[in-house]
Amino acid sequence: MDDFLTVIALIISLNAVICLYRAVIGPTTQDRLLGVNIVGTKTLVVVILITFIQAESFFLDVAIVYALLLFVVTVAVSRYLEAEGWEEMK
């Protein structure tokens, strides 16, 4: 079972690299914000998979804190960009 979860974690990590490409190349600010949010979510899933692979419960605490920070940062950046009019930043 651990080998299966390790393979899934590697596949999700490779998928995060593809999403990171969208975050860097994205034509609009919304695409970049969404790409970064997806990469953060995939990182969260990989941390949770590592929790099950290593059978250590403290990784789950780290994942909960990371999820809260990811949510707060996404809302803060969205509010800031909404106030600025979502103009393309160069």
PDB file of N, CA, C and O in Angstrom, chain B, residues numbered from 101:
ATOM      1  N   MET B 101       0.822  -1.198   0.000  1.00  0.00           N
ATOM      2  CA  MET B 101       0.000   0.000   0.000  1.00  0.00           C
ATOM      3  C   MET B 101       0.864   1.260   0.000  1.00  0.00           C
ATOM      4  O   MET B 101       0.513   2.263  -0.623  1.00  0.00           O
ATOM      5  N   ASP B 102       2.002   1.201   0.706  1.00  0.00           N
ATOM      6  CA  ASP B 102       2.884   2.359   0.750  1.00  0.00           C
ATOM      7  C   ASP B 102       3.460   2.677  -0.622  1.00  0.00           C
ATOM      8  O   ASP B 102       3.636   3.845  -0.970  1.00  0.00           O
ATOM      9  N   ASP B 103       3.757   1.635  -1.405  1.00  0.00           N
ATOM     10  CA  ASP B 103       4.281   1.860  -2.755  1.00  0.00           C
ATOM     11  C   ASP B 103       3.243   2.548  -3.633  1.00  0.00           C
ATOM     12  O   ASP B 103       3.572   3.435  -4.421  1.00  0.00           O
ATOM     13  N   PHE B 104       1.991   2.132  -3.489  1.00  0.00           N
ATOM     14  CA  PHE B 104       0.913   2.755  -4.260  1.00  0.00           C
ATOM     15  C   PHE B 104       0.767   4.227  -3.904  1.00  0.00           C
ATOM     16  O   PHE B 104       0.644   5.070  -4.793  1.00  0.00           O
ATOM     17  N   LEU B 105       0.779   4.543  -2.614  1.00  0.00           N
ATOM     18  CA  LEU B 105       0.648   5.930  -2.183  1.00  0.00           C
ATOM     19  C   LEU B 105       1.860   6.763  -2.621  1.00  0.00           C
ATOM     20  O   LEU B 105       1.722   7.945  -2.937  1.00  0.00           O
ATOM     21  N   THR B 106       3.037   6.147  -2.637  1.00  0.00           N
ATOM     22  CA  THR B 106       4.233   6.859  -3.106  1.00  0.00           C
ATOM     23  C   THR B 106       4.120   7.193  -4.588  1.00  0.00           C
ATOM     24  O   THR B 106       4.479   8.295  -5.004  1.00  0.00           O
ATOM     25  N   VAL B 107       3.627   6.253  -5.384  1.00  0.00           N
ATOM     26  CA  VAL B 107       3.443   6.503  -6.815  1.00  0.00           C
ATOM     27  C   VAL B 107       2.409   7.607  -7.031  1.00  0.00           C
ATOM     28  O   VAL B 107       2.600   8.481  -7.877  1.00  0.00           O
ATOM     29  N   ILE B 108       1.329   7.570  -6.279  1.00  0.00           N
ATOM     30  CA  ILE B 108       0.297   8.611  -6.397  1.00  0.00           C
ATOM     31  C   ILE B 108       0.883   9.972  -6.022  1.00  0.00           C
ATOM     32  O   ILE B 108       0.603  10.966  -6.693  1.00  0.00           O
ATOM     33  N   ALA B 109       1.689  10.033  -4.962  1.00  0.00           N
ATOM     34  CA  ALA B 109       2.313  11.298  -4.547  1.00  0.00           C
ATOM     35  C   ALA B 109       3.241  11.821  -5.640  1.00  0.00           C
ATOM     36  O   ALA B 109       3.286  13.027  -5.880  1.00  0.00           O
ATOM     37  N   LEU B 110       3.978  10.937  -6.304  1.00  0.00           N
ATOM     38  CA  LEU B 110       4.856  11.364  -7.403  1.00  0.00           C
ATOM     39  C   LEU B 110       4.057  11.877  -8.598  1.00  0.00           C
ATOM     40  O   LEU B 110       4.440  12.866  -9.223  1.00  0.00           O
ATOM     41  N   ILE B 111       2.955  11.213  -8.914  1.00  0.00           N
ATOM     42  CA  ILE B 111       2.110  11.666 -10.027  1.00  0.00           C
ATOM     43  C   ILE B 111       1.511  13.040  -9.723  1.00  0.00           C
ATOM     44  O   ILE B 111       1.473  13.906 -10.596  1.00  0.00           O
ATOM     45  N   ILE B 112       1.052  13.239  -8.504  1.00  0.00           N
ATOM     46  CA  ILE B 112       0.485  14.531  -8.119  1.00  0.00           C
ATOM     47  C   ILE B 112       1.569  15.608  -8.155  1.00  0.00           C
ATOM     48  O   ILE B 112       1.297  16.742  -8.548  1.00  0.00           O
ATOM     49  N   SER B 113       2.789  15.267  -7.749  1.00  0.00           N
ATOM     50  CA  SER B 113       3.890  16.235  -7.791  1.00  0.00           C
ATOM     51  C   SER B 113       4.221  16.630  -9.222  1.00  0.00           C
ATOM     52  O   SER B 113       4.478  17.802  -9.494  1.00  0.00           O
ATOM     53  N   LEU B 114       4.217  15.674 -10.137  1.00  0.00           N
ATOM     54  CA  LEU B 114       4.458  16.003 -11.549  1.00  0.00           C
ATOM     55  C   LEU B 114       3.331  16.868 -12.107  1.00  0.00           C
ATOM     56  O   LEU B 114       3.577  17.775 -12.903  1.00  0.00           O
ATOM     57  N   ASN B 115       2.108  16.591 -11.692  1.00  0.00           N
ATOM     58  CA  ASN B 115       0.979  17.408 -12.112  1.00  0.00           C
ATOM     59  C   ASN B 115       1.106  18.830 -11.564  1.00  0.00           C
ATOM     60  O   ASN B 115       0.701  19.788 -12.222  1.00  0.00           O
ATOM     61  N   ALA B 116       1.666  18.966 -10.364  1.00  0.00           N
ATOM     62  CA  ALA B 116       1.869  20.296  -9.784  1.00  0.00           C
ATOM     63  C   ALA B 116       2.876  21.098 -10.596  1.00  0.00           C
ATOM     64  O   ALA B 116       2.763  22.321 -10.691  1.00  0.00           O
ATOM     65  N   VAL B 117       3.858  20.423 -11.179  1.00  0.00           N
ATOM     66  CA  VAL B 117       4.833  21.118 -12.030  1.00  0.00           C
ATOM     67  C   VAL B 117       4.137  21.686 -13.268  1.00  0.00           C
ATOM     68  O   VAL B 117       4.450  22.792 -13.709  1.00  0.00           O
ATOM     69  N   ILE B 118       3.206  20.938 -13.816  1.00  0.00           N
ATOM     70  CA  ILE B 118       2.446  21.436 -14.966  1.00  0.00           C
ATOM     71  C   ILE B 118       1.625  22.662 -14.569  1.00  0.00           C
ATOM     72  O   ILE B 118       1.554  23.635 -15.320  1.00  0.00           O
ATOM     73  N   CYS B 119       1.017  22.614 -13.409  1.00  0.00           N
ATOM     74  CA  CYS B 119       0.238  23.765 -12.927  1.00  0.00           C
ATOM     75  C   CYS B 119       1.149  24.948 -12.618  1.00  0.00           C
ATOM     76  O   CYS B 119       0.750  26.100 -12.788  1.00  0.00           O
ATOM     77  N   LEU B 120       2.356  24.673 -12.170  1.00  0.00           N
ATOM     78  CA  LEU B 120       3.319  25.745 -11.925  1.00  0.00           C
ATOM     79  C   LEU B 120       3.690  26.443 -13.232  1.00  0.00           C
ATOM     80  O   LEU B 120       3.917  27.653 -13.249  1.00  0.00           O
ATOM     81  N   TYR B 121       3.752  25.694 -14.310  1.00  0.00           N
ATOM     82  CA  TYR B 121       3.984  26.282 -15.630  1.00  0.00           C
ATOM     83  C   TYR B 121       2.869  27.280 -15.958  1.00  0.00           C
ATOM     84  O   TYR B 121       3.141  28.366 -16.468  1.00  0.00           O
ATOM     85  N   ARG B 122       1.625  26.918 -15.668  1.00  0.00           N
ATOM     86  CA  ARG B 122       0.500  27.828 -15.917  1.00  0.00           C
ATOM     87  C   ARG B 122       0.598  29.056 -15.028  1.00  0.00           C
ATOM     88  O   ARG B 122       0.226  30.154 -15.442  1.00  0.00           O
ATOM     89  N   ALA B 123       1.094  28.882 -13.816  1.00  0.00           N
ATOM     90  CA  ALA B 123       1.227  30.019 -12.906  1.00  0.00           C
ATOM     91  C   ALA B 123       2.287  30.994 -13.403  1.00  0.00           C
ATOM     92  O   ALA B 123       2.150  32.202 -13.212  1.00  0.00           O
ATOM     93  N   VAL B 124       3.327  30.497 -14.028  1.00  0.00           N
ATOM     94  CA  VAL B 124       4.399  31.368 -14.521  1.00  0.00           C
ATOM     95  C   VAL B 124       4.032  31.978 -15.867  1.00  0.00           C
ATOM     96  O   VAL B 124       4.266  33.168 -16.082  1.00  0.00           O
ATOM     97  N   ILE B 125       3.469  31.202 -16.767  1.00  0.00           N
ATOM     98  CA  ILE B 125       3.207  31.653 -18.136  1.00  0.00           C
ATOM     99  C   ILE B 125       1.821  32.255 -18.298  1.00  0.00           C
ATOM    100  O   ILE B 125       1.579  32.963 -19.276  1.00  0.00           O
ATOM    101  N   GLY B 126       0.913  32.000 -17.381  1.00  0.00           N
ATOM    102  CA  GLY B 126      -0.477  32.432 -17.491  1.00  0.00           C
ATOM    103  C   GLY B 126      -0.656  33.815 -18.086  1.00  0.00           C
ATOM    104  O   GLY B 126      -0.002  34.763 -17.652  1.00  0.00           O
ATOM    105  N   PRO B 127      -1.527  33.944 -19.066  1.00  0.00           N
ATOM    106  CA  PRO B 127      -1.675  35.251 -19.725  1.00  0.00           C
ATOM    107  C   PRO B 127      -2.329  36.315 -18.844  1.00  0.00           C
ATOM    108  O   PRO B 127      -2.106  37.508 -19.049  1.00  0.00           O
ATOM    109  N   THR B 128      -3.122  35.902 -17.878  1.00  0.00           N
ATOM    110  CA  THR B 128      -3.786  36.889 -17.020  1.00  0.00           C
ATOM    111  C   THR B 128      -3.414  36.652 -15.559  1.00  0.00           C
ATOM    112  O   THR B 128      -2.883  35.601 -15.200  1.00  0.00           O
ATOM    113  N   THR B 129      -3.700  37.629 -14.743  1.00  0.00           N
ATOM    114  CA  THR B 129      -3.437  37.524 -13.316  1.00  0.00           C
ATOM    115  C   THR B 129      -4.306  36.444 -12.678  1.00  0.00           C
ATOM    116  O   THR B 129      -3.862  35.755 -11.760  1.00  0.00           O
ATOM    117  N   GLN B 130      -5.526  36.292 -13.152  1.00  0.00           N
ATOM    118  CA  GLN B 130      -6.401  35.256 -12.620  1.00  0.00           C
ATOM    119  C   GLN B 130      -5.818  33.869 -12.866  1.00  0.00           C
ATOM    120  O   GLN B 130      -5.880  33.006 -11.991  1.00  0.00           O
ATOM    121  N   ASP B 131      -5.245  33.647 -14.067  1.00  0.00           N
ATOM    122  CA  ASP B 131      -4.619  32.364 -14.354  1.00  0.00           C
ATOM    123  C   ASP B 131      -3.442  32.109 -13.429  1.00  0.00           C
ATOM    124  O   ASP B 131      -3.245  30.986 -12.965  1.00  0.00           O
ATOM    125  N   ARG B 132      -2.672  33.127 -13.163  1.00  0.00           N
ATOM    126  CA  ARG B 132      -1.524  32.967 -12.265  1.00  0.00           C
ATOM    127  C   ARG B 132      -1.969  32.658 -10.848  1.00  0.00           C
ATOM    128  O   ARG B 132      -1.396  31.783 -10.198  1.00  0.00           O
ATOM    129  N   LEU B 133      -2.977  33.358 -10.359  1.00  0.00           N
ATOM    130  CA  LEU B 133      -3.481  33.121  -9.009  1.00  0.00           C
ATOM    131  C   LEU B 133      -4.063  31.719  -8.890  1.00  0.00           C
ATOM    132  O   LEU B 133      -3.825  31.035  -7.895  1.00  0.00           O
ATOM    133  N   LEU B 134      -4.812  31.292  -9.876  1.00  0.00           N
ATOM    134  CA  LEU B 134      -5.392  29.957  -9.869  1.00  0.00           C
ATOM    135  C   LEU B 134      -4.306  28.888  -9.933  1.00  0.00           C
ATOM    136  O   LEU B 134      -4.403  27.867  -9.252  1.00  0.00           O
ATOM    137  N   GLY B 135      -3.276  29.112 -10.745  1.00  0.00           N
ATOM    138  CA  GLY B 135      -2.173  28.165 -10.842  1.00  0.00           C
ATOM    139  C   GLY B 135      -1.434  28.005  -9.527  1.00  0.00           C
ATOM    140  O   GLY B 135      -1.109  26.887  -9.128  1.00  0.00           O
ATOM    141  N   VAL B 136      -1.169  29.102  -8.855  1.00  0.00           N
ATOM    142  CA  VAL B 136      -0.487  29.041  -7.563  1.00  0.00           C
ATOM    143  C   VAL B 136      -1.370  28.355  -6.523  1.00  0.00           C
ATOM    144  O   VAL B 136      -0.874  27.590  -5.696  1.00  0.00           O
ATOM    145  N   ASN B 137      -2.660  28.623  -6.562  1.00  0.00           N
ATOM    146  CA  ASN B 137      -3.584  27.987  -5.625  1.00  0.00           C
ATOM    147  C   ASN B 137      -3.649  26.477  -5.853  1.00  0.00           C
ATOM    148  O   ASN B 137      -3.696  25.707  -4.893  1.00  0.00           O
ATOM    149  N   ILE B 138      -3.652  26.053  -7.106  1.00  0.00           N
ATOM    150  CA  ILE B 138      -3.680  24.627  -7.413  1.00  0.00           C
ATOM    151  C   ILE B 138      -2.393  23.954  -6.957  1.00  0.00           C
ATOM    152  O   ILE B 138      -2.432  22.849  -6.414  1.00  0.00           O
ATOM    153  N   VAL B 139      -1.258  24.602  -7.168  1.00  0.00           N
ATOM    154  CA  VAL B 139       0.018  24.036  -6.711  1.00  0.00           C
ATOM    155  C   VAL B 139       0.012  23.892  -5.192  1.00  0.00           C
ATOM    156  O   VAL B 139       0.482  22.881  -4.668  1.00  0.00           O
ATOM    157  N   GLY B 140      -0.506  24.875  -4.488  1.00  0.00           N
ATOM    158  CA  GLY B 140      -0.594  24.789  -3.035  1.00  0.00           C
ATOM    159  C   GLY B 140      -1.502  23.660  -2.582  1.00  0.00           C
ATOM    160  O   GLY B 140      -1.192  22.969  -1.611  1.00  0.00           O
ATOM    161  N   THR B 141      -2.612  23.464  -3.266  1.00  0.00           N
ATOM    162  CA  THR B 141      -3.535  22.394  -2.920  1.00  0.00           C
ATOM    163  C   THR B 141      -2.913  21.025  -3.181  1.00  0.00           C
ATOM    164  O   THR B 141      -3.075  20.100  -2.385  1.00  0.00           O
ATOM    165  N   LYS B 142      -2.209  20.905  -4.289  1.00  0.00           N
ATOM    166  CA  LYS B 142      -1.535  19.635  -4.592  1.00  0.00           C
ATOM    167  C   LYS B 142      -0.421  19.355  -3.581  1.00  0.00           C
ATOM    168  O   LYS B 142      -0.193  18.203  -3.212  1.00  0.00           O
ATOM    169  N   THR B 143       0.261  20.386  -3.141  1.00  0.00           N
ATOM    170  CA  THR B 143       1.271  20.211  -2.096  1.00  0.00           C
ATOM    171  C   THR B 143       0.620  19.719  -0.812  1.00  0.00           C
ATOM    172  O   THR B 143       1.167  18.855  -0.125  1.00  0.00           O
ATOM    173  N   LEU B 144      -0.532  20.259  -0.491  1.00  0.00           N
ATOM    174  CA  LEU B 144      -1.276  19.828   0.687  1.00  0.00           C
ATOM    175  C   LEU B 144      -1.640  18.349   0.584  1.00  0.00           C
ATOM    176  O   LEU B 144      -1.502  17.611   1.559  1.00  0.00           O
ATOM    177  N   VAL B 145      -2.096  17.916  -0.570  1.00  0.00           N
ATOM    178  CA  VAL B 145      -2.454  16.510  -0.765  1.00  0.00           C
ATOM    179  C   VAL B 145      -1.229  15.613  -0.627  1.00  0.00           C
ATOM    180  O   VAL B 145      -1.320  14.531  -0.047  1.00  0.00           O
ATOM    181  N   VAL B 146      -0.085  16.047  -1.151  1.00  0.00           N
ATOM    182  CA  VAL B 146       1.138  15.256  -1.026  1.00  0.00           C
ATOM    183  C   VAL B 146       1.568  15.157   0.434  1.00  0.00           C
ATOM    184  O   VAL B 146       2.022  14.097   0.865  1.00  0.00           O
ATOM    185  N   VAL B 147       1.439  16.220   1.191  1.00  0.00           N
ATOM    186  CA  VAL B 147       1.773  16.167   2.621  1.00  0.00           C
ATOM    187  C   VAL B 147       0.853  15.185   3.345  1.00  0.00           C
ATOM    188  O   VAL B 147       1.309  14.447   4.219  1.00  0.00           O
ATOM    189  N   ILE B 148      -0.418  15.165   2.999  1.00  0.00           N
ATOM    190  CA  ILE B 148      -1.342  14.215   3.622  1.00  0.00           C
ATOM    191  C   ILE B 148      -0.997  12.781   3.226  1.00  0.00           C
ATOM    192  O   ILE B 148      -1.080  11.876   4.056  1.00  0.00           O
ATOM    193  N   LEU B 149      -0.614  12.566   1.975  1.00  0.00           N
ATOM    194  CA  LEU B 149      -0.181  11.226   1.562  1.00  0.00           C
ATOM    195  C   LEU B 149       1.075  10.798   2.311  1.00  0.00           C
ATOM    196  O   LEU B 149       1.204   9.636   2.696  1.00  0.00           O
ATOM    197  N   ILE B 150       1.994  11.725   2.518  1.00  0.00           N
ATOM    198  CA  ILE B 150       3.196  11.414   3.290  1.00  0.00           C
ATOM    199  C   ILE B 150       2.828  11.052   4.732  1.00  0.00           C
ATOM    200  O   ILE B 150       3.487  10.222   5.358  1.00  0.00           O
ATOM    201  N   THR B 151       1.774  11.680   5.248  1.00  0.00           N
ATOM    202  CA  THR B 151       1.294  11.339   6.582  1.00  0.00           C
ATOM    203  C   THR B 151       0.903   9.866   6.662  1.00  0.00           C
ATOM    204  O   THR B 151       1.241   9.175   7.623  1.00  0.00           O
ATOM    205  N   PHE B 152       0.190   9.396   5.645  1.00  0.00           N
ATOM    206  CA  PHE B 152      -0.217   7.995   5.653  1.00  0.00           C
ATOM    207  C   PHE B 152       0.953   7.059   5.361  1.00  0.00           C
ATOM    208  O   PHE B 152       1.020   5.965   5.922  1.00  0.00           O
ATOM    209  N   ILE B 153       1.872   7.471   4.494  1.00  0.00           N
ATOM    210  CA  ILE B 153       3.022   6.626   4.168  1.00  0.00           C
ATOM    211  C   ILE B 153       3.921   6.455   5.387  1.00  0.00           C
ATOM    212  O   ILE B 153       4.343   5.340   5.693  1.00  0.00           O
ATOM    213  N   GLN B 154       4.219   7.548   6.084  1.00  0.00           N
ATOM    214  CA  GLN B 154       5.121   7.510   7.228  1.00  0.00           C
ATOM    215  C   GLN B 154       4.431   7.092   8.525  1.00  0.00           C
ATOM    216  O   GLN B 154       5.101   6.788   9.512  1.00  0.00           O
ATOM    217  N   ALA B 155       3.113   7.076   8.531  1.00  0.00           N
ATOM    218  CA  ALA B 155       2.315   6.741   9.722  1.00  0.00           C
ATOM    219  C   ALA B 155       2.666   7.648  10.902  1.00  0.00           C
ATOM    220  O   ALA B 155       2.771   7.191  12.041  1.00  0.00           O
ATOM    221  N   GLU B 156       2.847   8.935  10.615  1.00  0.00           N
ATOM    222  CA  GLU B 156       3.133   9.948  11.636  1.00  0.00           C
ATOM    223  C   GLU B 156       1.990  10.958  11.643  1.00  0.00           C
ATOM    224  O   GLU B 156       1.661  11.537  10.607  1.00  0.00           O
ATOM    225  N   SER B 157       1.398  11.164  12.789  1.00  0.00           N
ATOM    226  CA  SER B 157       0.229  12.038  12.850  1.00  0.00           C
ATOM    227  C   SER B 157       0.581  13.520  12.876  1.00  0.00           C
ATOM    228  O   SER B 157      -0.282  14.350  12.592  1.00  0.00           O
ATOM    229  N   PHE B 158       1.831  13.885  13.211  1.00  0.00           N
ATOM    230  CA  PHE B 158       2.144  15.310  13.287  1.00  0.00           C
ATOM    231  C   PHE B 158       2.191  15.961  11.909  1.00  0.00           C
ATOM    232  O   PHE B 158       2.054  17.180  11.801  1.00  0.00           O
ATOM    233  N   PHE B 159       2.384  15.163  10.843  1.00  0.00           N
ATOM    234  CA  PHE B 159       2.315  15.725   9.494  1.00  0.00           C
ATOM    235  C   PHE B 159       0.908  16.226   9.190  1.00  0.00           C
ATOM    236  O   PHE B 159       0.733  17.181   8.433  1.00  0.00           O
ATOM    237  N   LEU B 160      -0.087  15.582   9.779  1.00  0.00           N
ATOM    238  CA  LEU B 160      -1.463  16.013   9.564  1.00  0.00           C
ATOM    239  C   LEU B 160      -1.709  17.385  10.186  1.00  0.00           C
ATOM    240  O   LEU B 160      -2.457  18.193   9.634  1.00  0.00           O
ATOM    241  N   ASP B 161      -1.087  17.649  11.327  1.00  0.00           N
ATOM    242  CA  ASP B 161      -1.171  18.979  11.931  1.00  0.00           C
ATOM    243  C   ASP B 161      -0.535  20.028  11.029  1.00  0.00           C
ATOM    244  O   ASP B 161      -1.068  21.127  10.877  1.00  0.00           O
ATOM    245  N   VAL B 162       0.591  19.691  10.438  1.00  0.00           N
ATOM    246  CA  VAL B 162       1.252  20.592   9.495  1.00  0.00           C
ATOM    247  C   VAL B 162       0.351  20.849   8.292  1.00  0.00           C
ATOM    248  O   VAL B 162       0.271  21.978   7.808  1.00  0.00           O
ATOM    249  N   ALA B 163      -0.324  19.814   7.810  1.00  0.00           N
ATOM    250  CA  ALA B 163      -1.213  19.959   6.660  1.00  0.00           C
ATOM    251  C   ALA B 163      -2.393  20.871   6.980  1.00  0.00           C
ATOM    252  O   ALA B 163      -2.812  21.657   6.131  1.00  0.00           O
ATOM    253  N   ILE B 164      -2.926  20.776   8.181  1.00  0.00           N
ATOM    254  CA  ILE B 164      -4.056  21.636   8.566  1.00  0.00           C
ATOM    255  C   ILE B 164      -3.621  23.094   8.624  1.00  0.00           C
ATOM    256  O   ILE B 164      -4.330  23.975   8.138  1.00  0.00           O
ATOM    257  N   VAL B 165      -2.474  23.348   9.207  1.00  0.00           N
ATOM    258  CA  VAL B 165      -1.959  24.726   9.274  1.00  0.00           C
ATOM    259  C   VAL B 165      -1.667  25.250   7.876  1.00  0.00           C
ATOM    260  O   VAL B 165      -1.961  26.406   7.567  1.00  0.00           O
ATOM    261  N   TYR B 166      -1.084  24.394   7.022  1.00  0.00           N
ATOM    262  CA  TYR B 166      -0.787  24.804   5.647  1.00  0.00           C
ATOM    263  C   TYR B 166      -2.072  25.116   4.884  1.00  0.00           C
ATOM    264  O   TYR B 166      -2.104  26.068   4.105  1.00  0.00           O
ATOM    265  N   ALA B 167      -3.124  24.338   5.091  1.00  0.00           N
ATOM    266  CA  ALA B 167      -4.402  24.594   4.420  1.00  0.00           C
ATOM    267  C   ALA B 167      -4.993  25.927   4.860  1.00  0.00           C
ATOM    268  O   ALA B 167      -5.517  26.677   4.037  1.00  0.00           O
ATOM    269  N   LEU B 168      -4.911  26.225   6.158  1.00  0.00           N
ATOM    270  CA  LEU B 168      -5.418  27.507   6.646  1.00  0.00           C
ATOM    271  C   LEU B 168      -4.629  28.679   6.061  1.00  0.00           C
ATOM    272  O   LEU B 168      -5.213  29.681   5.648  1.00  0.00           O
ATOM    273  N   LEU B 169      -3.312  28.553   6.028  1.00  0.00           N
ATOM    274  CA  LEU B 169      -2.489  29.620   5.444  1.00  0.00           C
ATOM    275  C   LEU B 169      -2.773  29.790   3.950  1.00  0.00           C
ATOM    276  O   LEU B 169      -2.839  30.912   3.448  1.00  0.00           O
ATOM    277  N   LEU B 170      -2.938  28.684   3.256  1.00  0.00           N
ATOM    278  CA  LEU B 170      -3.237  28.746   1.822  1.00  0.00           C
ATOM    279  C   LEU B 170      -4.556  29.472   1.579  1.00  0.00           C
ATOM    280  O   LEU B 170      -4.660  30.286   0.662  1.00  0.00           O
ATOM    281  N   PHE B 171      -5.551  29.181   2.391  1.00  0.00           N
ATOM    282  CA  PHE B 171      -6.853  29.829   2.247  1.00  0.00           C
ATOM    283  C   PHE B 171      -6.751  31.325   2.534  1.00  0.00           C
ATOM    284  O   PHE B 171      -7.268  32.140   1.769  1.00  0.00           O
ATOM    285  N   VAL B 172      -6.093  31.686   3.621  1.00  0.00           N
ATOM    286  CA  VAL B 172      -5.987  33.095   3.999  1.00  0.00           C
ATOM    287  C   VAL B 172      -5.215  33.891   2.947  1.00  0.00           C
ATOM    288  O   VAL B 172      -5.613  35.002   2.596  1.00  0.00           O
ATOM    289  N   VAL B 173      -4.128  33.336   2.449  1.00  0.00           N
ATOM    290  CA  VAL B 173      -3.330  34.033   1.437  1.00  0.00           C
ATOM    291  C   VAL B 173      -4.117  34.188   0.140  1.00  0.00           C
ATOM    292  O   VAL B 173      -4.058  35.241  -0.495  1.00  0.00           O
ATOM    293  N   THR B 174      -4.848  33.158  -0.259  1.00  0.00           N
ATOM    294  CA  THR B 174      -5.649  33.249  -1.492  1.00  0.00           C
ATOM    295  C   THR B 174      -6.723  34.323  -1.367  1.00  0.00           C
ATOM    296  O   THR B 174      -6.934  35.099  -2.298  1.00  0.00           O
ATOM    297  N   VAL B 175      -7.394  34.372  -0.237  1.00  0.00           N
ATOM    298  CA  VAL B 175      -8.430  35.397  -0.038  1.00  0.00           C
ATOM    299  C   VAL B 175      -7.802  36.792  -0.003  1.00  0.00           C
ATOM    300  O   VAL B 175      -8.340  37.731  -0.589  1.00  0.00           O
ATOM    301  N   ALA B 176      -6.671  36.928   0.680  1.00  0.00           N
ATOM    302  CA  ALA B 176      -6.019  38.240   0.775  1.00  0.00           C
ATOM    303  C   ALA B 176      -5.550  38.736  -0.589  1.00  0.00           C
ATOM    304  O   ALA B 176      -5.747  39.904  -0.923  1.00  0.00           O
ATOM    305  N   VAL B 177      -4.940  37.874  -1.367  1.00  0.00           N
ATOM    306  CA  VAL B 177      -4.463  38.287  -2.697  1.00  0.00           C
ATOM    307  C   VAL B 177      -5.644  38.589  -3.607  1.00  0.00           C
ATOM    308  O   VAL B 177      -5.592  39.540  -4.387  1.00  0.00           O
ATOM    309  N   SER B 178      -6.705  37.800  -3.521  1.00  0.00           N
ATOM    310  CA  SER B 178      -7.895  38.062  -4.340  1.00  0.00           C
ATOM    311  C   SER B 178      -8.534  39.407  -3.999  1.00  0.00           C
ATOM    312  O   SER B 178      -8.939  40.154  -4.890  1.00  0.00           O
ATOM    313  N   ARG B 179      -8.619  39.707  -2.707  1.00  0.00           N
ATOM    314  CA  ARG B 179      -9.185  41.010  -2.295  1.00  0.00           C
ATOM    315  C   ARG B 179      -8.309  42.159  -2.773  1.00  0.00           C
ATOM    316  O   ARG B 179      -8.814  43.182  -3.234  1.00  0.00           O
ATOM    317  N   TYR B 180      -6.989  41.987  -2.660  1.00  0.00           N
ATOM    318  CA  TYR B 180      -6.076  43.033  -3.105  1.00  0.00           C
ATOM    319  C   TYR B 180      -6.214  43.261  -4.604  1.00  0.00           C
ATOM    320  O   TYR B 180      -6.292  44.403  -5.058  1.00  0.00           O
ATOM    321  N   LEU B 181      -6.244  42.182  -5.369  1.00  0.00           N
ATOM    322  CA  LEU B 181      -6.359  42.329  -6.821  1.00  0.00           C
ATOM    323  C   LEU B 181      -7.729  42.854  -7.222  1.00  0.00           C
ATOM    324  O   LEU B 181      -7.851  43.557  -8.225  1.00  0.00           O
ATOM    325  N   GLU B 182      -8.759  42.525  -6.454  1.00  0.00           N
ATOM    326  CA  GLU B 182     -10.083  43.065  -6.732  1.00  0.00           C
ATOM    327  C   GLU B 182     -10.102  44.580  -6.513  1.00  0.00           C
ATOM    328  O   GLU B 182     -10.729  45.312  -7.279  1.00  0.00           O
ATOM    329  N   ALA B 183      -9.425  45.041  -5.481  1.00  0.00           N
ATOM    330  CA  ALA B 183      -9.365  46.480  -5.206  1.00  0.00           C
ATOM    331  C   ALA B 183      -8.561  47.206  -6.273  1.00  0.00           C
ATOM    332  O   ALA B 183      -8.843  48.360  -6.595  1.00  0.00           O
ATOM    333  N   GLU B 184      -7.558  46.527  -6.819  1.00  0.00           N
ATOM    334  CA  GLU B 184      -6.730  47.132  -7.857  1.00  0.00           C
ATOM    335  C   GLU B 184      -7.344  47.002  -9.244  1.00  0.00           C
ATOM    336  O   GLU B 184      -6.818  47.581 -10.195  1.00  0.00           O
ATOM    337  N   GLY B 185      -8.422  46.273  -9.389  1.00  0.00           N
ATOM    338  CA  GLY B 185      -9.107  46.171 -10.676  1.00  0.00           C
ATOM    339  C   GLY B 185      -8.623  45.023 -11.528  1.00  0.00           C
ATOM    340  O   GLY B 185      -8.919  45.010 -12.723  1.00  0.00           O
ATOM    341  N   TRP B 186      -7.903  44.062 -10.998  1.00  0.00           N
ATOM    342  CA  TRP B 186      -7.408  42.890 -11.718  1.00  0.00           C
ATOM    343  C   TRP B 186      -6.614  43.263 -12.962  1.00  0.00           C
ATOM    344  O   TRP B 186      -6.628  42.533 -13.952  1.00  0.00           O
ATOM    345  N   GLU B 187      -5.927  44.390 -12.914  1.00  0.00           N
ATOM    346  CA  GLU B 187      -5.127  44.783 -14.066  1.00  0.00           C
ATOM    347  C   GLU B 187      -3.893  43.895 -14.151  1.00  0.00           C
ATOM    348  O   GLU B 187      -3.397  43.379 -13.150  1.00  0.00           O
ATOM    349  N   GLU B 188      -3.423  43.738 -15.369  1.00  0.00           N
ATOM    350  CA  GLU B 188      -2.245  42.894 -15.594  1.00  0.00           C
ATOM    351  C   GLU B 188      -1.017  43.546 -14.994  1.00  0.00           C
ATOM    352  O   GLU B 188      -0.680  44.680 -15.331  1.00  0.00           O
ATOM    353  N   MET B 189      -0.348  42.828 -14.105  1.00  0.00           N
ATOM    354  CA  MET B 189       0.861  43.340 -13.474  1.00  0.00           C
ATOM    355  C   MET B 189       2.058  42.935 -14.323  1.00  0.00           C
ATOM    356  O   MET B 189       2.191  41.772 -14.706  1.00  0.00           O
ATOM    357  N   LYS B 190       2.936  43.907 -14.619  1.00  0.00           N
ATOM    358  CA  LYS B 190       4.101  43.600 -15.463  1.00  0.00           C
ATOM    359  C   LYS B 190       5.372  43.900 -14.743  1.00  0.00           C
ATOM    360  O   LYS B 190       6.455  43.705 -15.296  1.00  0.00           O
TER     361      LYS B 190
END
